[in-house]
Amino acid sequence: MKYFIYAPLQILCMVFCYLTNWLVVLFGTEEGQLPGLLNLWNTWDDTLDNKTDVGRMPSFLRYDWDEHYQAYMVQLNGRNVYQE
């Protein structure tokens, strides 16, 4: 029964987040995290800018990720995340 209550709410939240992702990323910190309440848009396992994203970018936006960043794992809010 809970499913019938939570499923529509989950879909509404998902649509809201998809529509606002392009705006929220503008507030990212140098560590690739989002501050304050915007932290709800963070994924649990990675930062905003990671090595795998570069391969999915259009060719005119690609850059040498390894030249600019060095990834390492840290504890953040009780979880392990990779940071640059």
C-alpha positions in Angstrom: 0.0 0.0 0.0 2.9 2.4 0.7 4.0 2.0 -2.9 0.8 3.6 -4.2 1.5 6.6 -2.0 5.3 6.9 -2.5 5.5 6.2 -6.2 3.7 9.3 -7.4 5.7 11.4 -4.9 8.9 9.8 -6.2 8.0 10.6 -9.8 7.2 14.2 -8.9 10.6 14.6 -7.1 12.4 13.0 -10.0 10.8 15.3 -12.6 11.5 18.3 -10.4 15.2 17.4 -10.1 15.6 16.7 -13.8 14.2 20.1 -14.6 16.4 21.9 -12.1 19.7 20.0 -12.5 21.1 22.5 -15.1 20.6 25.3 -12.6 21.7 23.6 -9.4 25.2 22.7 -10.8 26.1 26.3 -11.1 26.4 26.5 -7.3 28.9 23.7 -7.0 32.0 24.2 -4.8 35.6 23.6 -5.9 35.4 20.1 -4.3 32.5 19.2 -6.6 29.9 19.2 -3.9 26.7 21.3 -3.5 26.3 23.5 -0.4 23.4 23.5 2.1 20.0 22.4 0.9 21.3 21.9 -2.6 23.2 18.9 -1.2 20.0 16.9 -1.9 20.9 17.0 -5.6 24.3 15.3 -5.0 24.7 11.7 -5.9 25.8 9.4 -3.0 29.0 8.2 -4.7 30.6 10.9 -6.8 31.2 14.6 -7.3 29.7 16.9 -9.9 32.7 16.7 -12.2 34.4 13.3 -12.7 36.6 11.6 -15.2 33.8 9.5 -16.8 31.8 12.7 -17.6 34.5 14.0 -19.9 34.0 11.0 -22.2 30.3 11.8 -22.6 30.8 15.5 -23.4 30.5 16.9 -26.9 33.9 17.0 -28.5 34.2 20.8 -28.3 33.8 20.7 -24.5 36.3 17.8 -23.8 39.5 18.5 -21.9 42.3 16.4 -20.3 40.8 15.6 -16.9 44.0 14.0 -15.5 46.0 17.2 -16.2 43.7 19.3 -14.0 42.6 16.8 -11.2 43.8 14.0 -9.0 41.0 11.8 -7.5 41.1 10.4 -4.0 38.5 8.8 -1.7 37.4 10.7 1.4 34.7 10.3 4.1 31.9 12.9 3.5 28.7 12.8 5.5 29.3 9.3 6.6 29.9 7.9 3.1 33.0 7.3 0.9 33.2 9.7 -2.2 35.8 10.4 -4.7 36.9 14.0 -4.8 39.2 15.9 -7.1 
